[in-house]
Amino acid sequence: MPPRRARVNATGRSAEGFIKITARTLQGDGAALYGRLHGEDAALLFELLRIGKQNAVLKFGTRRIAAAAGIDQAATTRRLKRLIEAGALRDVSGMRRRAREARTLSISDRLRAGKNHSGIYVALLHRELQSDAFRSLPGAAKKLLPYLRFLAVQEGADPVGGNAEVRISGSTGEAIGLHRRTTLRALEALAEAGFIELVSSPAWGQMTRPGVYRVPMRPTLLRTAPFAPTRKVQKTDRA
């Protein structure tokens, strides 16, 4: 049997699956909601968008969500509860749902891009979300990554296949609810895992000033591919 060929889009690039995180989520009226989310809860939201194919309403059992996200059921239940309490999700299952039946969840329009969305967005590849490199990141780093890509898009990077150099400091993460020290630890974890690359750091004694990072939309554009199964990231933060 001949090997399967990768699908190719109109630009000649391989057509990989990805989810869209919109400017509305990161800077518009959804930014306050996104800022209230715990890092791991935001990562679970990404998984819901992936397995739900950007649909507004999802009907999945907790076990399936846990398996897709690579976490246990108890943690999934806690994170779903926090997402509902924060307003990111609504449980519209109804009063007659049995304990073993799948839940019906509605994702807030402020955090979801419709299938025909044509505005500014950043992409998170499906294989990226499912990689050991991404899943071993601290929660704050998972939450910060889309925002860094949004800053790169504002610098002119193509949202799917480009990259840009961005000036980033500890205060950058405050826009999405991260403390300065948490942001710096998240940047270090992302750089170690190969999702971003430090181009130039502040001079000694000027650490409050921003450093310059290269932020690619596809991490494999960097010299270090972050999808290597042997590469692990030490968990330094669980924001």
Helices and strands as residue ranges (DSSP letters): E 18-22, H 23-26, H 31-36, H 39-51, E 57-60, H 62-69, H 73-86, E 89-91, E 103-107, G 109-111, E 121-125, H 126-129, H 132-135, H 139-154, E 163-168, G 170-176, H 180-193, E 197-200, E 211-216, G 219-221
